[in-house]
Amino acid sequence: MVLQERLRALRKEKNETQVQVANAIGVTDRQYQRFEAGVNLPGFENLCALADHFDVSLDYLAGRTEKR
């Protein structure tokens, strides 16, 4: 899946831990770990928060475009 790969890559680019990203978007660290593992998909509000945090578009997160 593209979403979890993009989340992991973006997090590593920013040199952040999963806990740091989880705190930044207002979810538990376990919930964010499940997003990256592909066990759970983030809802719309969390997707928007992730896109804002990583300064990318929703289309980029979803793998619909290579343009950030």
C-alpha positions as CSV (number, residue, x, y, z in Angstrom):
1,M,0.0,0.0,0.0
2,V,1.2,3.5,-0.8
3,L,-0.2,5.3,2.2
4,Q,1.8,3.5,4.8
5,E,5.0,3.7,2.7
6,R,4.5,7.4,2.3
7,L,3.9,8.0,6.0
8,R,7.0,6.2,6.9
9,A,9.2,7.9,4.3
10,L,7.8,11.4,5.2
11,R,8.4,10.7,8.9
12,K,12.0,9.6,8.3
13,E,12.6,12.7,6.1
14,K,11.7,14.9,9.1
15,N,13.7,12.8,11.5
16,E,10.7,12.2,13.7
17,T,9.6,9.3,15.8
18,Q,6.2,7.7,15.5
19,V,5.4,9.2,19.0
20,Q,6.3,12.7,17.8
21,V,4.0,12.5,14.7
22,A,1.2,11.0,16.8
23,N,1.5,13.9,19.3
24,A,1.6,16.4,16.5
25,I,-1.7,15.2,14.9
26,G,-3.5,14.4,18.2
27,V,-3.7,10.6,18.1
28,T,-2.1,7.9,20.3
29,D,1.2,6.5,19.4
30,R,-0.3,3.1,18.9
31,Q,-3.0,4.5,16.6
32,Y,-0.3,6.1,14.4
33,Q,1.8,2.9,14.5
34,R,-1.3,1.1,13.0
35,F,-1.5,3.7,10.2
36,E,2.1,3.1,9.3
37,A,1.6,-0.7,9.5
38,G,-1.5,-0.6,7.3
39,V,-3.6,-2.2,10.0
40,N,-5.9,0.8,10.2
41,L,-6.6,3.6,7.8
42,P,-6.7,7.1,9.1
43,G,-10.1,8.9,8.9
44,F,-10.5,12.1,6.9
45,E,-9.6,14.4,9.8
46,N,-6.4,12.4,10.6
47,L,-5.5,12.4,6.9
48,C,-5.9,16.1,6.7
49,A,-3.8,16.5,9.9
50,L,-1.1,14.2,8.4
51,A,-1.0,16.1,5.2
52,D,-0.7,19.4,7.0
53,H,2.0,18.1,9.3
54,F,4.1,16.8,6.5
55,D,3.2,19.7,4.2
56,V,2.0,17.5,1.4
57,S,-1.3,17.1,-0.5
58,L,-3.9,14.4,0.3
59,D,-3.4,13.1,-3.3
60,Y,0.3,12.6,-2.5
61,L,-0.4,10.7,0.7
62,A,-2.9,8.5,-1.2
63,G,-0.4,7.8,-4.0
64,R,-2.5,9.6,-6.7
65,T,0.3,11.9,-7.6
66,E,4.0,12.3,-7.2
67,K,3.6,16.1,-6.7
68,R,3.8,16.9,-3.1
